[in-house]
Amino acid sequence: MNSKTILSDPLDACYAVARLTDSANDYLLVASETENACLAYDVNRDFARTVVWSEVGGTMSIIQVPGTLDFLATQRFYPGFDAKDCWIVHGQFEGEGKWTITEVGAFPYLHRFDLVDNERGAILFIGCTIANSKQFVEDWSDDGKIFVGHFDKQVRQLTNVEELPLRLKKNHGYYPVHAEHYSLITAVEGIYRLDYPQGASDWTLTQLFDEETSDIVQLDMDGDGRLENMIIQAFHGDSLRILSEDFKEELFAYPEATPFGHAIWSGTLLGQPTFVFGWRSGKKHLLAFTYENGRFLEHMIAPEVASSNCLAFEKAGKSYIFSANNGKNTVALYELQKEEKNA
């Protein structure tokens, strides 16, 4: 697997990334974690750039509103977990790479959130706060919470929001599996599965793994019908591992420390199951991993870029990785190509 950079744009402290699509439109969004811009790139128009907003920033997450090209995003969650004034904003799509931004409401310390279509046509809301309050950067005494409710896209408001009883310290990672009606949430206490309400059932939380975990993604890498779990261990940790579906067997451990592990993704690229991972200190590489002939293979995507978050996708027979290269203050899009093998 080889990569070439086809887009590189400056954006100080770039952090959150998202892809918004419908049958006619396809946009990549990236926003800064400091008081800087959110940019959009039109995939269908040679990645033409527009400015979604030019200031405020502090954006941890951007989530598409199901059935629309609108989005919800957080703002005012600044570095050092300066997030007591964090709020959610709504972006209404106006066409041609433009969105009108309005405030939805305050949501202190909201780090990750999600919007999920349910069987009854409602949009479920899931919100994870990294802490409940903080007096200083390393104050983790007031554990984070998990909130659930609904988003009413007609009035653009959260409704029926309630706290689940579980409190989590350093409530950081979130991985949605909408097709299977669950999400994974990671924290000091380990990994929890949150099952969505279906029929008469309610929200259900189940602990899957009891070791501190910062982030997780899942994928069947070897085609055996069972998922593999790629996890970053310790909060913003330096340990990258791949575990079996039941978390009982270690299948792979990256041989070097990967301090400030943060960017993580799973899916199909170049027609092959792929994990993507990046870390923000030390070597700061962005890597892809595939599984061939009984082992995991490492592929260099971009060296020393300190990716904060990334996403990847296939379109028109091509594969791409879109990365917020925080350490370079640069947004980048990489096109992947299969490595030619010698005859």
ABEGO torsion letter per residue (X at the ends): XBBBBABBBBBBGBABBBBBBBAABBBBBBBBABBBBBBBBBAABGGBBBBABABGEGBABBBBBBGBABBBBBBGBBBGGBAAABBBBBBBBAEGGBBBBBBAEBBBGBABBBBBBBAAGBBBBBBBBABABBABAABAABBBBBBBEBBBAAAGBBBGBBBBABBBBGBABBBBBAAAGBBBBBBAAEBBBBBBBBEABBBBBBBABABBBABBBBBBAAGAGBBBBBBBBEBGBABBBBBBAAGABBABBBABBBBGBABBBBEBBGGBBBBBBBBABEAGBBBBBBBBGGBBBBBBABBGAGBABBBBBBBGGBBBBBBBBAAAGBBBBBBBBBBBBBX
